[in-house]
């Protein structure tokens, strides 16, 4: 996935780049008529091409890492929710509680909350490893 970014600031081999976020409809506002306002995202990425403030740069996302992180962010909470519901329902059903589905769902929500802490820890370990999802490819003229 390739995008264009605007370099706002450079510091210590890094650059602060403003990237227009792609909307869910693909950004073809003239075709959908939704007139959505998609906010820009500011990211800090390595600057191996020595881009200067005011340059437009091509940014390329590493597909395998995008997919890996998307799976982490979406699948861990989903799996924990389902696991919590199943465990809670089995537990409360074995205890002969009448509303075991409701209590099982509540246990699922607790597991979902726990999953956010797990995802946060994974995110912090990724930051420590300094794994970048995006890289600057070239300066656009």
N, C-alpha and C positions, 0 to 999 in steps of 0.2 A: 504494500500500500504506500503510495507516494503522495506527499502533500507539499504545499508551498508555505514557508514560514517567513516572518519578518523579524530580523535580529534587532532586539530592543537594547540589549546591554551585553558586553563581553567582560569576562573576569577569569583569571587563572586557568586558561585553556578551556573554559566553558562559555556558553552563550545562553542568554535568556531569549527565547524565541517565542513569538506570538503566532499561534497556528489557528486557523479557522477550523472549528470543529465541524465535522460533516454531520448533517442532520440525518435522521432515520429515513427520510424520504429520498436521500441521495443528494440533496442540495440543489436540485433543479427547480427552483422556486417559480420560474415562469411556467413550468408544466403542471405543477400541482395547485397553484393558486392559494396555497395555505398561508402565505406571507409570514412564515415562521422567522423568528429572530434567533439565530443560533449564536450564542456567545463565543468569543475567542478564548482559547486556552493558552496559558503561558507555561512553557516547559523550559527546564534547564537541561541542556544536553552538551556533550563534548563538542569542541570546535576544532576538528583536525584540519579543516580547510582554511582556517584563519579568516573567517567572515568578520566583517566590520559592522558597527552599528549602522543601521539603515539598509543593509543588504537584504535582498530576498534570496532565500536558500531553498533548495529541494531537500526535503526530509523523507527518508525511507524508513518504514517500520519493518522490523524483522518478524515475518509472519509466524514462524514457529514459536516465538516468545509471546506474541499477542494471543495466540491460541492457548498456550500453556497458562498464561495469567487469566484469561477468560474462564478457563476450566476451573482454576483455583477459586476465583471470585464467585462463580455461579454454582459449581457442582458441590463444593464442600458444604455450604449452607443448605442446599437442597437435600443432600444425602443425610446431613445431621437432623434435619426436620423430619424426614421419613423415618430414620432410625429411632428418633425420640418418640414419634407417634406409635410405631410398632412396639417398642419396648414398654411404653406407658400403657398401651391398650392391653398387652399381654399381662402386665403386672396387675393392673386394676381388675381385669377380668378374672384372674386367678384368685383375687381377694374377694370375689363375688360382689363388687361394687356396681350398683345399678347404672350409673352414668359413666361407664368406663371409657366410652368414646370421647367424651368431653374432657375427662381428666387425661386421657392419652394425648389428645391434641395439646393440652396445656404443657405436658411434658415435652412434646415436640417443639413448642415455642421456646421452652427453656433451652433445649438442645440447639435451636436456631440461634439464640443469644450467645451461647457458648461458642458456636461456630464463628461468630464475628471476631471473637478474641483469637481464635486459631488463625483465621485469615489475616488478622492484624500482625500476629507474630511472624507468619510467613512473609508478609509484606516487609516487615522490618529486617528480616534476614536477607531478603532480596536487595534491599537498600544497602546493607552492609557489604554484600558481594559486588555492589556497583554494577549490576546487570542493567544495561540500557536497552530499552525496547526500540528506541529510535536513534537514527544516526544522520548526520548531515552528509549529503552526497556531493553537492556542488552549489556554487554561487550562480544565481540566475542573473542574466543581463537585463 
